[in-house]
């Protein structure tokens, strides 16, 4: 019997939604990140996972609505910080490289679209 696949990947959907326009070949070349950056991002993700588990427990324990909102705001802030770091690295590494390669328009359009999504 064939295995059912999930109906899409949210990350892929996000990438398609903002129409980044980056070739797969270029993406593969730029996907390596420093060990320090990976460590930093993974630490942040682990903290957010812990916070999310805490919020889930708060829901199960019928905590006061305001407490839930405060924790939600905290999670939102943590995710924005995560996105800011990824975008800074993208700007310093990928966008800078593409500008030097003469691909300025495409690179800046991609960054502007990504920035708009993050700010909404």
C-alpha positions as CSV (number, residue, x, y, z in Angstrom):
1,X,0.0,0.0,0.0
2,X,1.4,3.4,-0.9
3,X,2.3,5.7,1.9
4,X,0.3,8.9,2.2
5,X,2.4,12.1,2.1
6,X,1.4,15.2,4.1
7,X,-0.4,17.9,2.1
8,X,2.5,20.2,1.7
9,X,5.3,21.6,3.7
10,X,4.7,24.9,5.4
11,X,8.2,26.1,4.7
12,X,7.9,25.2,1.0
13,X,4.5,27.0,0.9
14,X,6.0,30.1,2.5
15,X,8.8,30.0,-0.1
16,X,6.4,29.6,-2.9
17,X,4.0,32.2,-1.5
18,X,6.6,35.0,-1.6
19,X,8.0,33.8,-4.9
20,X,11.6,34.2,-4.1
21,X,12.8,33.4,-7.6
22,X,16.1,31.8,-6.5
23,X,17.4,29.0,-8.7
24,X,17.8,25.7,-7.0
25,X,21.4,25.6,-8.1
26,X,22.1,28.9,-6.3
27,X,20.2,27.8,-3.2
28,X,22.3,24.6,-2.9
29,X,25.5,26.6,-3.1
30,X,24.5,29.0,-0.4
31,X,22.9,26.6,2.1
32,X,26.0,26.1,4.2
33,X,26.0,28.1,7.4
34,X,28.6,28.5,10.0
35,X,28.6,26.2,13.0
36,X,28.3,29.2,15.3
37,X,25.2,30.4,13.5
38,X,23.6,27.0,13.5
39,X,24.3,26.6,17.2
40,X,22.7,30.0,17.9
41,X,19.6,29.3,15.8
42,X,19.2,25.8,17.3
43,X,19.5,27.3,20.9
44,X,16.8,29.8,20.0
45,X,14.5,27.2,18.5
46,X,15.0,24.9,21.6
47,X,14.0,27.8,23.9
48,X,10.9,28.5,21.8
49,X,10.0,24.8,21.9
50,X,10.3,24.9,25.7
51,X,8.2,28.0,25.9
52,X,5.6,26.4,23.6
53,X,5.4,23.4,25.9
54,X,5.0,25.7,28.8
55,X,2.2,27.5,27.1
56,X,0.5,24.2,26.2
57,X,0.7,23.2,29.9
58,X,-0.8,26.6,30.9
59,X,-3.7,25.9,28.6
60,X,-4.2,22.5,30.1
61,X,-4.1,24.0,33.6
62,X,-6.7,26.7,32.7
63,X,-4.3,29.6,33.3
64,X,-5.7,33.1,33.2
65,X,-6.1,34.5,29.6
66,X,-3.8,37.4,30.2
67,X,-1.0,35.0,31.2
68,X,-1.5,33.1,28.0
69,X,-1.4,36.3,25.9
70,X,1.8,37.4,27.7
71,X,3.4,34.1,26.9
72,X,2.2,34.3,23.3
73,X,3.7,37.8,22.9
74,X,6.9,36.4,24.3
75,X,6.9,33.6,21.7
76,X,6.2,36.0,19.0
77,X,9.1,38.2,20.0
78,X,11.4,35.2,20.1
79,X,10.4,34.2,16.6
80,X,10.9,37.7,15.3
81,X,14.4,37.7,16.8
82,X,15.1,34.4,15.1
83,X,13.9,35.8,11.8
84,X,15.9,38.9,12.3
85,X,19.1,36.9,12.7
86,X,18.4,34.7,9.7
87,X,17.6,37.8,7.6
88,X,20.8,39.6,8.7
89,X,22.9,36.6,7.8
90,X,21.0,36.4,4.4
91,X,21.8,40.0,3.8
92,X,25.4,39.8,4.8
93,X,26.1,36.5,2.9
94,X,23.7,35.8,0.1
95,X,22.6,39.3,-0.9
96,X,26.1,40.7,-0.8
97,X,27.4,37.8,-2.9
98,X,24.6,38.2,-5.4
99,X,25.2,42.0,-5.6
100,X,28.9,41.3,-6.5
101,X,27.8,38.8,-9.1
102,X,25.6,41.4,-10.8
103,X,22.3,39.9,-9.6
104,X,21.3,43.0,-7.6
105,X,17.7,43.4,-8.8
106,X,16.7,39.8,-8.2
107,X,18.4,39.7,-4.8
108,X,17.0,43.0,-3.5
109,X,13.5,42.1,-4.7
110,X,13.8,38.8,-2.9
111,X,15.0,40.4,0.3
112,X,12.3,43.1,0.1
113,X,9.5,40.4,-0.3
114,X,10.9,38.5,2.6
115,X,11.1,41.6,4.8
116,X,7.5,42.5,4.0
117,X,6.3,39.0,5.0
118,X,8.2,39.2,8.3
119,X,6.9,42.6,9.1
120,X,3.2,41.7,8.5
